[in-house]
Amino acid sequence: MTKKLLLVLAMLFLACSVLSAQTPGNPTAGGHWVPISAAFAMAIASSLCGLAQGKLVASSVEGMARNPGAAKAIQMAMLIGLAFVESLALYTLLIVFLKVS
């Protein structure tokens, strides 16, 4: 598990450095594809976040039904998880607005 986590972190750091190393090109070249790709990105992010939220709530409710004594802890974990899942869609929306404008 630790090796996988370190591998994912290394890939993220590599992706950040590769994306920031791009030189600015002609801003009008291929500009008509930016809104289309932004719409696809937002559609994919929203649909996957909706699926993740549904799965998260269903699993939490099932866990609370099986163990009512742990309902408060499960509910708190569910709310934190929902906030993280929703932040993915909000970050995508932010990136879409930054790229399109």
Distance bins in CASP14 RR format, pairs under 12 A and 6 or more apart:
PFRMAT RR
TARGET T0000
AUTHOR 0000-0000-0000
RMODE 2
METHOD distances of the structure
MODEL  1
1 7 0 0 0 0 0 1 0 0 0 0 0
1 8 0 0 0 0 0 1 0 0 0 0 0
2 8 0 0 0 0 0 1 0 0 0 0 0
2 9 0 0 0 0 0 1 0 0 0 0 0
3 9 0 0 0 0 0 1 0 0 0 0 0
3 10 0 0 0 0 0 1 0 0 0 0 0
4 10 0 0 0 0 0 1 0 0 0 0 0
4 11 0 0 0 0 0 1 0 0 0 0 0
5 11 0 0 0 0 0 1 0 0 0 0 0
5 12 0 0 0 0 0 1 0 0 0 0 0
6 12 0 0 0 0 0 1 0 0 0 0 0
6 13 0 0 0 0 0 1 0 0 0 0 0
7 13 0 0 0 0 0 1 0 0 0 0 0
7 14 0 0 0 0 0 1 0 0 0 0 0
8 14 0 0 0 0 0 1 0 0 0 0 0
8 15 0 0 0 0 0 1 0 0 0 0 0
9 15 0 0 0 0 0 1 0 0 0 0 0
9 16 0 0 0 0 0 1 0 0 0 0 0
10 16 0 0 0 0 0 1 0 0 0 0 0
10 17 0 0 0 0 0 1 0 0 0 0 0
11 17 0 0 0 0 0 1 0 0 0 0 0
11 18 0 0 0 0 0 1 0 0 0 0 0
12 18 0 0 0 0 0 1 0 0 0 0 0
12 19 0 0 0 0 0 1 0 0 0 0 0
13 19 0 0 0 0 0 1 0 0 0 0 0
13 20 0 0 0 0 0 1 0 0 0 0 0
14 20 0 0 0 0 0 1 0 0 0 0 0
14 21 0 0 0 0 0 1 0 0 0 0 0
15 21 0 0 0 0 0 1 0 0 0 0 0
15 22 0 0 0 0 0 1 0 0 0 0 0
16 22 0 0 0 0 0 1 0 0 0 0 0
19 95 0 0 0 0 0 1 0 0 0 0 0
25 31 0 0 0 0 0 1 0 0 0 0 0
27 34 0 0 0 0 0 1 0 0 0 0 0
27 99 0 0 0 0 0 1 0 0 0 0 0
28 34 0 0 0 0 0 1 0 0 0 0 0
30 36 0 0 0 0 0 1 0 0 0 0 0
30 37 0 0 0 0 0 1 0 0 0 0 0
31 37 0 0 0 0 1 0 0 0 0 0 0
31 38 0 0 0 0 0 1 0 0 0 0 0
31 99 0 0 0 0 1 0 0 0 0 0 0
31 100 0 0 0 0 1 0 0 0 0 0 0
32 38 0 0 0 0 0 1 0 0 0 0 0
32 100 0 0 0 0 0 1 0 0 0 0 0
33 39 0 0 0 0 0 1 0 0 0 0 0
33 40 0 0 0 0 0 1 0 0 0 0 0
33 41 0 0 0 0 0 1 0 0 0 0 0
33 99 0 0 0 0 0 1 0 0 0 0 0
33 100 0 0 0 0 0 1 0 0 0 0 0
34 40 0 0 0 0 0 1 0 0 0 0 0
34 41 0 0 0 0 0 1 0 0 0 0 0
34 95 0 0 0 0 0 1 0 0 0 0 0
34 96 0 0 0 0 1 0 0 0 0 0 0
34 97 0 0 0 0 0 1 0 0 0 0 0
34 98 0 0 0 0 0 1 0 0 0 0 0
34 99 1 0 1 0 0 0 0 0 0 0 0
34 100 1 0 0 1 0 0 0 0 0 0 0
34 101 0 0 0 0 1 0 0 0 0 0 0
35 41 0 0 0 0 0 1 0 0 0 0 0
35 42 0 0 0 0 0 1 0 0 0 0 0
35 96 0 0 0 0 1 0 0 0 0 0 0
35 97 0 0 0 0 0 1 0 0 0 0 0
35 99 0 0 0 0 1 0 0 0 0 0 0
35 100 1 0 1 0 0 0 0 0 0 0 0
35 101 0 0 0 0 0 1 0 0 0 0 0
36 42 0 0 0 0 0 1 0 0 0 0 0
36 43 0 0 0 0 0 1 0 0 0 0 0
36 96 0 0 0 0 0 1 0 0 0 0 0
36 99 0 0 0 0 0 1 0 0 0 0 0
36 100 0 0 0 0 0 1 0 0 0 0 0
37 43 0 0 0 0 0 1 0 0 0 0 0
37 44 0 0 0 0 0 1 0 0 0 0 0
37 92 0 0 0 0 0 1 0 0 0 0 0
37 95 0 0 0 0 0 1 0 0 0 0 0
37 96 0 0 0 0 1 0 0 0 0 0 0
37 99 0 0 0 0 1 0 0 0 0 0 0
37 100 0 0 0 0 1 0 0 0 0 0 0
38 44 0 0 0 0 0 1 0 0 0 0 0
38 45 0 0 0 0 0 1 0 0 0 0 0
38 92 0 0 0 0 1 0 0 0 0 0 0
38 93 0 0 0 0 1 0 0 0 0 0 0
38 94 0 0 0 0 0 1 0 0 0 0 0
38 95 1 0 0 1 0 0 0 0 0 0 0
38 96 1 0 1 0 0 0 0 0 0 0 0
38 97 0 0 0 0 1 0 0 0 0 0 0
38 98 0 0 0 0 1 0 0 0 0 0 0
38 99 1 0 1 0 0 0 0 0 0 0 0
38 100 1 0 1 0 0 0 0 0 0 0 0
38 101 0 0 0 0 0 1 0 0 0 0 0
39 45 0 0 0 0 0 1 0 0 0 0 0
39 46 0 0 0 0 0 1 0 0 0 0 0
39 92 0 0 0 0 0 1 0 0 0 0 0
39 93 0 0 0 0 0 1 0 0 0 0 0
39 96 1 0 0 1 0 0 0 0 0 0 0
39 99 0 0 0 0 0 1 0 0 0 0 0
39 100 0 0 0 0 1 0 0 0 0 0 0
40 46 0 0 0 0 0 1 0 0 0 0 0
40 47 0 0 0 0 0 1 0 0 0 0 0
40 92 0 0 0 0 0 1 0 0 0 0 0
40 96 0 0 0 0 1 0 0 0 0 0 0
41 47 0 0 0 0 0 1 0 0 0 0 0
41 48 0 0 0 0 0 1 0 0 0 0 0
41 88 0 0 0 0 0 1 0 0 0 0 0
41 89 0 0 0 0 0 1 0 0 0 0 0
41 91 0 0 0 0 0 1 0 0 0 0 0
41 92 1 0 1 0 0 0 0 0 0 0 0
41 93 0 0 0 0 1 0 0 0 0 0 0
41 94 0 0 0 0 0 1 0 0 0 0 0
41 95 1 0 0 1 0 0 0 0 0 0 0
41 96 1 0 0 1 0 0 0 0 0 0 0
41 97 0 0 0 0 0 1 0 0 0 0 0
41 98 0 0 0 0 0 1 0 0 0 0 0
41 99 0 0 0 0 1 0 0 0 0 0 0
41 100 0 0 0 0 0 1 0 0 0 0 0
42 48 0 0 0 0 0 1 0 0 0 0 0
42 49 0 0 0 0 0 1 0 0 0 0 0
42 88 0 0 0 0 0 1 0 0 0 0 0
42 89 0 0 0 0 1 0 0 0 0 0 0
42 90 0 0 0 0 0 1 0 0 0 0 0
42 91 0 0 0 0 0 1 0 0 0 0 0
42 92 1 0 1 0 0 0 0 0 0 0 0
42 93 1 0 0 1 0 0 0 0 0 0 0
42 94 0 0 0 0 0 1 0 0 0 0 0
42 95 0 0 0 0 1 0 0 0 0 0 0
42 96 1 0 1 0 0 0 0 0 0 0 0
42 97 0 0 0 0 1 0 0 0 0 0 0
42 99 0 0 0 0 0 1 0 0 0 0 0
42 100 0 0 0 0 0 1 0 0 0 0 0
43 49 0 0 0 0 0 1 0 0 0 0 0
43 50 0 0 0 0 0 1 0 0 0 0 0
43 89 0 0 0 0 0 1 0 0 0 0 0
43 92 0 0 0 0 1 0 0 0 0 0 0
43 93 0 0 0 0 0 1 0 0 0 0 0
43 96 0 0 0 0 0 1 0 0 0 0 0
44 50 0 0 0 0 0 1 0 0 0 0 0
44 51 0 0 0 0 0 1 0 0 0 0 0
44 88 0 0 0 0 0 1 0 0 0 0 0
44 89 0 0 0 0 0 1 0 0 0 0 0
44 92 0 0 0 0 1 0 0 0 0 0 0
44 96 0 0 0 0 0 1 0 0 0 0 0
45 51 0 0 0 0 0 1 0 0 0 0 0
45 52 0 0 0 0 0 1 0 0 0 0 0
45 85 0 0 0 0 0 1 0 0 0 0 0
45 86 0 0 0 0 0 1 0 0 0 0 0
45 87 0 0 0 0 0 1 0 0 0 0 0
45 88 1 0 0 1 0 0 0 0 0 0 0
45 89 1 0 1 0 0 0 0 0 0 0 0
45 90 0 0 0 0 1 0 0 0 0 0 0
45 91 0 0 0 0 1 0 0 0 0 0 0
45 92 1 1 0 0 0 0 0 0 0 0 0
45 93 1 0 0 1 0 0 0 0 0 0 0
45 94 0 0 0 0 0 1 0 0 0 0 0
45 95 0 0 0 0 1 0 0 0 0 0 0
45 96 0 0 0 0 1 0 0 0 0 0 0
46 52 0 0 0 0 0 1 0 0 0 0 0
46 53 0 0 0 0 0 1 0 0 0 0 0
46 85 0 0 0 0 0 1 0 0 0 0 0
46 86 0 0 0 0 0 1 0 0 0 0 0
46 88 0 0 0 0 1 0 0 0 0 0 0
46 89 1 0 1 0 0 0 0 0 0 0 0
46 90 0 0 0 0 0 1 0 0 0 0 0
46 91 0 0 0 0 0 1 0 0 0 0 0
46 92 1 0 0 1 0 0 0 0 0 0 0
46 93 0 0 0 0 1 0 0 0 0 0 0
46 96 0 0 0 0 0 1 0 0 0 0 0
47 53 0 0 0 0 0 1 0 0 0 0 0
47 54 0 0 0 0 0 1 0 0 0 0 0
47 88 0 0 0 0 0 1 0 0 0 0 0
47 89 0 0 0 0 1 0 0 0 0 0 0
47 92 0 0 0 0 0 1 0 0 0 0 0
48 54 0 0 0 0 0 1 0 0 0 0 0
48 55 0 0 0 0 0 1 0 0 0 0 0
48 85 0 0 0 0 1 0 0 0 0 0 0
48 86 0 0 0 0 0 1 0 0 0 0 0
48 88 1 0 0 1 0 0 0 0 0 0 0
48 89 0 0 0 0 1 0 0 0 0 0 0
48 92 0 0 0 0 1 0 0 0 0 0 0
49 55 0 0 0 0 0 1 0 0 0 0 0
49 56 0 0 0 0 0 1 0 0 0 0 0
49 81 0 0 0 0 0 1 0 0 0 0 0
49 82 0 0 0 0 1 0 0 0 0 0 0
49 83 0 0 0 0 0 1 0 0 0 0 0
49 84 0 0 0 0 0 1 0 0 0 0 0
49 85 1 0 1 0 0 0 0 0 0 0 0
49 86 1 0 0 1 0 0 0 0 0 0 0
49 87 0 0 0 0 1 0 0 0 0 0 0
49 88 1 0 1 0 0 0 0 0 0 0 0
49 89 1 0 1 0 0 0 0 0 0 0 0
49 90 0 0 0 0 1 0 0 0 0 0 0
49 91 0 0 0 0 0 1 0 0 0 0 0
49 92 0 0 0 0 1 0 0 0 0 0 0
49 93 0 0 0 0 0 1 0 0 0 0 0
50 56 0 0 0 0 1 0 0 0 0 0 0
50 57 0 0 0 0 1 0 0 0 0 0 0
50 58 0 0 0 0 0 1 0 0 0 0 0
50 82 0 0 0 0 0 1 0 0 0 0 0
50 85 1 0 0 1 0 0 0 0 0 0 0
50 86 0 0 0 0 1 0 0 0 0 0 0
50 88 0 0 0 0 1 0 0 0 0 0 0
50 89 0 0 0 0 1 0 0 0 0 0 0
51 57 0 0 0 0 0 1 0 0 0 0 0
51 58 0 0 0 0 0 1 0 0 0 0 0
51 85 0 0 0 0 1 0 0 0 0 0 0
51 88 0 0 0 0 0 1 0 0 0 0 0
51 89 0 0 0 0 0 1 0 0 0 0 0
52 58 0 0 0 0 0 1 0 0 0 0 0
52 59 0 0 0 0 0 1 0 0 0 0 0
52 78 0 0 0 0 0 1 0 0 0 0 0
52 81 0 0 0 0 1 0 0 0 0 0 0
52 82 0 0 0 0 1 0 0 0 0 0 0
52 84 0 0 0 0 1 0 0 0 0 0 0
52 85 1 0 1 0 0 0 0 0 0 0 0
52 86 0 0 0 0 1 0 0 0 0 0 0
52 87 0 0 0 0 0 1 0 0 0 0 0
52 88 0 0 0 0 1 0 0 0 0 0 0
52 89 0 0 0 0 1 0 0 0 0 0 0
53 59 0 0 0 0 0 1 0 0 0 0 0
53 60 0 0 0 0 0 1 0 0 0 0 0
53 78 0 0 0 0 1 0 0 0 0 0 0
53 79 0 0 0 0 0 1 0 0 0 0 0
53 81 0 0 0 0 1 0 0 0 0 0 0
53 82 1 0 0 1 0 0 0 0 0 0 0
53 83 0 0 0 0 0 1 0 0 0 0 0
53 84 0 0 0 0 0 1 0 0 0 0 0
53 85 1 0 1 0 0 0 0 0 0 0 0
53 86 1 0 0 1 0 0 0 0 0 0 0
53 87 0 0 0 0 0 1 0 0 0 0 0
53 88 0 0 0 0 0 1 0 0 0 0 0
53 89 0 0 0 0 1 0 0 0 0 0 0
54 60 0 0 0 0 1 0 0 0 0 0 0
54 61 0 0 0 0 1 0 0 0 0 0 0
54 62 0 0 0 0 0 1 0 0 0 0 0
54 78 0 0 0 0 0 1 0 0 0 0 0
54 81 0 0 0 0 0 1 0 0 0 0 0
54 82 0 0 0 0 1 0 0 0 0 0 0
54 85 0 0 0 0 1 0 0 0 0 0 0
54 86 0 0 0 0 0 1 0 0 0 0 0
55 61 0 0 0 0 0 1 0 0 0 0 0
55 62 0 0 0 0 0 1 0 0 0 0 0
55 78 0 0 0 0 0 1 0 0 0 0 0
55 81 0 0 0 0 0 1 0 0 0 0 0
55 82 0 0 0 0 0 1 0 0 0 0 0
55 85 0 0 0 0 1 0 0 0 0 0 0
56 62 0 0 0 0 0 1 0 0 0 0 0
56 63 0 0 0 0 0 1 0 0 0 0 0
56 74 0 0 0 0 0 1 0 0 0 0 0
56 75 0 0 0 0 0 1 0 0 0 0 0
56 77 0 0 0 0 1 0 0 0 0 0 0
56 78 1 0 0 1 0 0 0 0 0 0 0
56 79 0 0 0 0 1 0 0 0 0 0 0
56 80 0 0 0 0 0 1 0 0 0 0 0
56 81 1 0 0 1 0 0 0 0 0 0 0
56 82 1 0 0 1 0 0 0 0 0 0 0
56 83 0 0 0 0 0 1 0 0 0 0 0
56 84 0 0 0 0 1 0 0 0 0 0 0
56 85 1 0 0 1 0 0 0 0 0 0 0
56 86 0 0 0 0 0 1 0 0 0 0 0
57 63 0 0 0 0 0 1 0 0 0 0 0
57 64 0 0 0 0 0 1 0 0 0 0 0
57 74 0 0 0 0 0 1 0 0 0 0 0
57 75 0 0 0 0 0 1 0 0 0 0 0
57 77 0 0 0 0 0 1 0 0 0 0 0
57 78 1 0 0 1 0 0 0 0 0 0 0
57 79 0 0 0 0 0 1 0 0 0 0 0
57 81 0 0 0 0 0 1 0 0 0 0 0
57 82 1 0 0 1 0 0 0 0 0 0 0
57 85 0 0 0 0 0 1 0 0 0 0 0
58 64 0 0 0 0 0 1 0 0 0 0 0
58 65 0 0 0 0 0 1 0 0 0 0 0
58 78 0 0 0 0 0 1 0 0 0 0 0
59 65 0 0 0 0 0 1 0 0 0 0 0
59 66 0 0 0 0 0 1 0 0 0 0 0
59 74 0 0 0 0 1 0 0 0 0 0 0
59 77 0 0 0 0 0 1 0 0 0 0 0
59 78 0 0 0 0 1 0 0 0 0 0 0
59 81 0 0 0 0 0 1 0 0 0 0 0
59 82 0 0 0 0 0 1 0 0 0 0 0
60 66 0 0 0 0 0 1 0 0 0 0 0
60 67 0 0 0 0 0 1 0 0 0 0 0
60 70 0 0 0 0 0 1 0 0 0 0 0
60 71 0 0 0 0 1 0 0 0 0 0 0
60 72 0 0 0 0 0 1 0 0 0 0 0
60 73 0 0 0 0 0 1 0 0 0 0 0
60 74 1 0 1 0 0 0 0 0 0 0 0
60 75 1 0 0 1 0 0 0 0 0 0 0
60 76 0 0 0 0 0 1 0 0 0 0 0
60 77 1 0 0 1 0 0 0 0 0 0 0
60 78 1 1 0 0 0 0 0 0 0 0 0
60 79 0 0 0 0 1 0 0 0 0 0 0
60 80 0 0 0 0 0 1 0 0 0 0 0
60 81 0 0 0 0 1 0 0 0 0 0 0
60 82 0 0 0 0 1 0 0 0 0 0 0
61 67 0 0 0 0 0 1 0 0 0 0 0
61 68 0 0 0 0 0 1 0 0 0 0 0
61 71 0 0 0 0 1 0 0 0 0 0 0
61 74 0 0 0 0 1 0 0 0 0 0 0
61 75 0 0 0 0 1 0 0 0 0 0 0
61 78 0 0 0 0 1 0 0 0 0 0 0
62 68 0 0 0 0 0 1 0 0 0 0 0
62 71 0 0 0 0 0 1 0 0 0 0 0
62 74 0 0 0 0 1 0 0 0 0 0 0
62 78 0 0 0 0 0 1 0 0 0 0 0
63 69 0 0 0 0 0 1 0 0 0 0 0
63 70 1 0 0 1 0 0 0 0 0 0 0
63 71 0 0 0 0 1 0 0 0 0 0 0
63 73 0 0 0 0 0 1 0 0 0 0 0
63 74 1 0 1 0 0 0 0 0 0 0 0
63 75 0 0 0 0 0 1 0 0 0 0 0
63 77 0 0 0 0 0 1 0 0 0 0 0
63 78 0 0 0 0 1 0 0 0 0 0 0
64 70 1 0 0 1 0 0 0 0 0 0 0
64 71 1 0 1 0 0 0 0 0 0 0 0
64 72 0 0 0 0 1 0 0 0 0 0 0
64 73 0 0 0 0 1 0 0 0 0 0 0
64 74 1 0 1 0 0 0 0 0 0 0 0
64 75 1 0 0 1 0 0 0 0 0 0 0
64 76 0 0 0 0 0 1 0 0 0 0 0
64 77 0 0 0 0 0 1 0 0 0 0 0
64 78 0 0 0 0 1 0 0 0 0 0 0
65 71 0 0 0 0 1 0 0 0 0 0 0
65 74 0 0 0 0 1 0 0 0 0 0 0
66 74 0 0 0 0 1 0 0 0 0 0 0
67 73 0 0 0 0 1 0 0 0 0 0 0
67 74 1 0 0 1 0 0 0 0 0 0 0
67 75 0 0 0 0 0 1 0 0 0 0 0
68 74 0 0 0 0 1 0 0 0 0 0 0
68 75 0 0 0 0 0 1 0 0 0 0 0
69 75 0 0 0 0 0 1 0 0 0 0 0
70 76 0 0 0 0 0 1 0 0 0 0 0
70 77 0 0 0 0 1 0 0 0 0 0 0
70 78 0 0 0 0 0 1 0 0 0 0 0
71 77 0 0 0 0 0 1 0 0 0 0 0
71 78 0 0 0 0 0 1 0 0 0 0 0
72 78 0 0 0 0 0 1 0 0 0 0 0
72 79 0 0 0 0 0 1 0 0 0 0 0
73 79 0 0 0 0 0 1 0 0 0 0 0
73 80 0 0 0 0 0 1 0 0 0 0 0
74 80 0 0 0 0 0 1 0 0 0 0 0
74 81 0 0 0 0 0 1 0 0 0 0 0
75 81 0 0 0 0 0 1 0 0 0 0 0
75 82 0 0 0 0 0 1 0 0 0 0 0
76 82 0 0 0 0 0 1 0 0 0 0 0
76 83 0 0 0 0 0 1 0 0 0 0 0
77 83 0 0 0 0 0 1 0 0 0 0 0
77 84 0 0 0 0 0 1 0 0 0 0 0
78 84 0 0 0 0 0 1 0 0 0 0 0
78 85 0 0 0 0 0 1 0 0 0 0 0
79 85 0 0 0 0 0 1 0 0 0 0 0
79 86 0 0 0 0 0 1 0 0 0 0 0
80 86 0 0 0 0 0 1 0 0 0 0 0
80 87 0 0 0 0 0 1 0 0 0 0 0
81 87 0 0 0 0 1 0 0 0 0 0 0
81 88 0 0 0 0 0 1 0 0 0 0 0
82 88 0 0 0 0 0 1 0 0 0 0 0
82 89 0 0 0 0 0 1 0 0 0 0 0
83 89 0 0 0 0 0 1 0 0 0 0 0
83 90 0 0 0 0 1 0 0 0 0 0 0
84 90 0 0 0 0 0 1 0 0 0 0 0
84 91 0 0 0 0 0 1 0 0 0 0 0
85 91 0 0 0 0 0 1 0 0 0 0 0
85 92 0 0 0 0 0 1 0 0 0 0 0
86 92 0 0 0 0 0 1 0 0 0 0 0
86 93 0 0 0 0 0 1 0 0 0 0 0
87 93 0 0 0 0 0 1 0 0 0 0 0
87 94 0 0 0 0 1 0 0 0 0 0 0
88 94 0 0 0 0 0 1 0 0 0 0 0
88 95 0 0 0 0 0 1 0 0 0 0 0
89 95 0 0 0 0 0 1 0 0 0 0 0
89 96 0 0 0 0 0 1 0 0 0 0 0
90 96 0 0 0 0 0 1 0 0 0 0 0
90 97 0 0 0 0 0 1 0 0 0 0 0
91 97 0 0 0 0 0 1 0 0 0 0 0
91 98 0 0 0 0 0 1 0 0 0 0 0
92 98 0 0 0 0 0 1 0 0 0 0 0
92 99 0 0 0 0 0 1 0 0 0 0 0
93 99 0 0 0 0 0 1 0 0 0 0 0
93 100 0 0 0 0 0 1 0 0 0 0 0
94 100 0 0 0 0 0 1 0 0 0 0 0
94 101 0 0 0 0 0 1 0 0 0 0 0
95 101 0 0 0 0 0 1 0 0 0 0 0
END
